[in-house]
């Protein structure tokens, strides 16, 4: 029998696939670039990092400004606390004013004029024309000016809440 097979079919499947591709050379590749091109490559590689550094610097500057503002606020609050403590201390140790002294003198004269040297708080409120809070301040002023000279006693009678101011004799 005569073989009539084309030559390209005879080699089909006989060759290996690696032989169809070029073999990599073992020689290193060299590129020649100018200094300007190298500088351009480095600049493009570093530019994103420079942008991030700039963003970080801006963020740090904002945080430093905020920190200094917070420190200033804290200093102001500390100063305000000191001022408030001084005001509270001054109010606790407040000297009586002219009005309180005048009212205390009126109470003293009123008690001296009375034969029994005593008067209920209700009577004193009516005599001075003030409320119980102002009367308590006046009595306190009177008692601190002359300690041991005045006493507060319960008013005899049914109501245990009523009080009487008594002027004691001088010793």
C-alpha positions in Angstrom: 0.0 0.0 0.0 1.2 3.4 -0.8 1.3 6.1 1.9 0.1 9.4 0.9 0.2 11.5 4.2 1.3 15.0 4.1 4.5 15.8 5.8 3.1 18.3 8.3 0.7 15.6 9.6 3.5 13.2 10.1 5.1 15.6 12.6 1.9 16.3 14.4 2.1 15.5 18.1 5.8 14.4 17.8 7.3 17.7 18.8 7.2 19.0 22.4 5.4 22.2 23.2 8.5 23.7 24.8 10.4 23.7 21.5 7.9 26.0 19.9 8.7 28.8 22.4 11.9 30.7 22.7 14.1 29.6 25.5 15.0 32.4 28.0 18.5 33.5 27.7 20.8 33.2 30.7 22.3 36.5 30.0 21.3 39.5 32.2 19.4 42.4 30.7 20.9 45.8 30.8 19.1 49.1 30.4 20.7 52.4 29.8 18.8 55.4 31.2 19.9 59.0 31.7 20.1 60.7 35.1 17.0 62.8 34.3 15.0 59.7 33.5 16.1 58.0 36.8 15.3 61.2 38.7 11.8 61.2 37.1 11.2 57.6 38.0 12.2 58.2 41.6 10.2 61.3 41.8 7.0 59.5 40.6 7.6 56.7 43.0 8.2 59.1 46.0 5.4 61.6 45.2 2.6 59.6 46.9 4.7 59.4 50.0 5.4 63.1 50.0 1.6 63.8 49.7 0.9 61.5 52.7 3.6 63.3 54.7 2.0 66.7 53.8 -1.4 65.4 54.9 0.1 64.1 58.2 1.8 67.4 58.8 -1.5 69.2 58.3 -3.3 66.8 60.6 -0.5 67.2 63.3 -0.8 71.0 63.0 -4.6 70.9 63.5 -4.2 68.6 66.5 -1.5 70.9 68.0 -3.8 73.9 67.6 -6.7 72.0 69.1 -4.5 70.9 72.0 -3.3 74.4 72.7 -6.9 75.6 72.6 -7.9 72.9 75.1 -5.0 73.8 77.4 -6.1 77.5 77.3 -9.7 76.4 78.1 -8.4 74.3 81.0 -6.4 77.1 82.3 -9.4 79.4 82.1 -11.5 76.9 84.0 -8.9 76.5 86.7 -8.8 80.3 87.1 -12.6 80.5 87.3 -12.6 77.8 89.9 -10.2 79.7 92.0 -12.3 82.9 91.6 -15.5 80.9 92.6 -13.8 79.5 95.7 -12.7 83.0 96.7 -16.2 84.4 96.2 -17.7 81.5 98.3 -15.1 82.1 101.0 -15.9 85.8 101.0 -19.6 85.1 101.3 -19.0 82.8 104.2 -17.0 85.4 106.1 -18.9 88.4 104.8 -18.9 91.4 107.0 -22.4 92.8 107.8 -23.4 95.7 105.7 -24.8 99.1 106.9 -28.4 97.9 106.7 -27.8 94.8 108.8 -25.9 96.9 111.4 -28.6 99.5 111.5 -31.3 96.8 111.9 -29.2 95.1 114.6 -29.0 98.4 116.5 -32.7 98.9 116.2 -33.3 95.4 117.7 -30.9 96.2 120.5 -32.6 99.5 121.3 -36.0 97.8 121.1 -35.0 95.1 123.6 -33.4 97.7 125.9 -36.7 99.8 125.8 -38.8 96.8 126.8 -39.1 96.0 130.5 -38.6 92.3 130.2 -35.8 92.7 127.5 -37.2 90.1 125.2 -39.3 90.0 122.0 -40.6 87.2 119.8 -39.2 86.9 116.3 -42.7 87.7 115.0 -42.7 91.0 116.9 -39.2 91.9 115.7 -40.2 91.2 112.0 -43.2 93.5 112.4 -41.1 96.2 114.2 -38.4 96.2 111.4 -40.8 95.4 108.5 -38.6 92.5 107.2 -39.0 88.8 106.4 -37.7 86.0 108.6 -34.6 85.5 106.5 -33.4 89.1 106.9 -34.3 88.9 110.6 -32.1 85.9 111.1 -29.2 87.7 109.5 -29.7 90.7 111.8 -30.0 88.5 114.9 -26.8 86.7 113.8 -25.0 90.0 113.4 -26.2 91.1 116.8 -25.1 87.9 118.5 -21.7 87.9 116.8 -21.0 91.5 117.7 -21.7 90.8 121.4 -21.3 87.1 122.1 -23.0 86.0 125.3 -25.2 89.1 125.5 -28.2 87.6 123.7 -30.0 84.3 123.7 -32.7 82.6 121.6 -35.3 80.7 123.6 -38.5 78.9 122.8 -41.6 81.0 123.2 -43.8 79.7 126.0 -47.1 78.4 124.7 -48.5 75.8 122.4 -46.4 76.4 119.3 -42.9 75.0 119.8 -41.6 76.6 116.6 -41.9 80.2 117.8 -38.7 81.7 119.2 -37.9 84.7 121.4 -34.8 86.9 121.5 -33.7 87.7 125.0 -31.2 90.3 126.0 -29.2 89.1 129.0 -27.9 91.4 131.7 -24.3 92.5 131.4 -21.9 90.8 133.7 
